[in-house]
Amino acid sequence: MRPEWKDNAARDGLDRAFSDPIEREEYFGSFGNAPKRPAPISFCGNWLRAGSLSMVYSRAGVGKTAWLGDMCYSIHRGEPFMGMPTTKAPKILWINGDMPLWQIHERLGFMDGIADLWHLMFINLMEQQEELVERCQGYDIVVMDNRPALFDLADA
C-alpha cells in the first residue's frame, strides 16, 4: 500500500479498513512466467470474489435490485445463479439508499433471514465513512443499492 494512502486512512479514521491490505506487485515479462498467486474465494461464477469490488450498472427500472436480490438468495443457499456456481456466504449486508421501507418489504421481503438491512434513504455515506467501514466488518458480501443515492461524489 502506498504510504500516503495509509497516512490518509489513519487521518480519516479508516485505517481499520486496511487491516489486510493488498500488497503492491510489479512484474515485467511473459504472461507464462508471471508469478502464480492463489485466487480469492469466488462467491458467484469466477467474477464475484472475496475482497473485490463489483458494480451492476444499467438505466433505472430494468431490474438491478431484483437481480441482485436473486443473486444474494442463491449465494446464501449455495445454489447456482444463472448457471454460475456459487459459494455459500452466510453473512450478507444490504445497504438501501433509495427505497422507502414499504417498498423494501414489497420488493425484498424474501431476503428476511438471508441478509441484514441497513436502511439509509438518501443519506450521504461520504459523510459517514468510518461508520460504513465499521458496519461492513464481518460480512462476506455487502450490497449498496444504489450508488447515486448513497454517495454524493460532487465533493470527492
N, C-alpha and C positions, 0 to 999 in steps of 0.2 A: 504494500500500500504506500502511496506517495506520502511523504512526511507532512506536507501541507494539508492533505485530506484528514490525516489523523489529528492534527492540531485543530482544524476547523471543527471536526466532530466533537473533540473534547470541549472546545469553546461553546458549542451549541448544545452540549449535554447529550450528544448522540453517540458517545464513544462505546456504549454497550452494544450498539448495532454492529460494531466492527469487532466483536469478540472472536469471531472465526473468519478473519479476512481472507480473501482470495489473494494469494501471493502473486507478485509480478513475475511474468515469464518472458523470456526472449529466446528466439531460436532463428537461425538462418540456415537454409539448406533444403534438401529434397523433402517432400511430404513423407516418403517412406522411412527416412531416417529421423524424423521428429520424435522426441521422447514420448513414450506412451504414458498416459495418465488414466486412472480409473474414472469412469463416468459417474456422476452423481445419480442417485436413485431417480427413476422416472415414474411419475405418478400416472401419466397418460401417454400412450404411444412412446415415442422417443423425443418428444418436444417439451413436455411439461416436467422439468427436472427440479429436484430439491435445490434451493438456493438460487434459482433463476427467476427472471422477470419475464413474463409473457403478457401480451396485450391482444385483446379481441377488439377489432375496430370495424365499424360499419355505420351507416346512417341510422338515425333513430327509427325505431319501430319494426326492425327486421327480426328481432328475437334474440339479441345477445344475452339478455338476462335469463331467458328461458333456456338457452343453450348452455350457459354456464351453470345454471341450477341442475340441469340434467347431467352435466359432466361431473359436478360435485357429488350428486347422488350415486352415480356409477363408481366413482373413485372411493367413496365412503364404504360401499358394499364390496369393492374389489371385483366388479363386473366389467366386461368390455364396454367401451363407449364408442359408438360409430365405427365398430370394427377394430378399434385400437385396444390393446391390453391395458389394464390399469393395475396399479399397486395400491392396496388399501391404505388410506390416510385417515387415521382416527380423529385427528384434530383439524377442523376447518373453521375459519372465521370469515363471515360475510359482512363486509362494511358497506352499508347502504347510504347513498348520498342524495338520492333524488326521488325516492318513492315514499309517499305517506304510509303510515303504519297500516291503514286499512288495505292498501294495495299490496303491502308486503304479505299480509295474511292471505289475500286473494290469489296472488301470483306465486308466492314461495312458501305457502303453508306446509307443503310436503317436506320442507327442509328441517322441520322440527325434529330434534334428535340426531340430525346429520351435521348441522353446523351451528355455531354460536352466531348471534346477530349483534352488531354494533350499529345502531341507528343514529345517523348524524345528518339529517336532511339539510342540505345547503350550508354546512358548516365547513369553513376552510381549514383543512388539516395542515396546511403550510404553517399555520399559527400554533399547531399542537403536535409538532414533530416528535417531541420527547414522549408524549403520551401515546402517540401512534406506535412508536418503536416498542414501548413497554407493553402495550396491549397485544401486539403481534407475537411476542415471545411465546414459544412453546407450541405454536400452531404449525402443522405440516403445510397447509395451503391457506393463503389469505386472498380473498376476492374483494376488490374495491370496485363497486358499481355505483357510479361511474366517475371517471376522471374529471370531467369539467365541473361536476357538482361538488367534488371533494377537494380539489386543488385549484386555487386561483393562482395561475402561473404568471400573471401580469407583472408582479414584482420580483419574480425569480431571476 
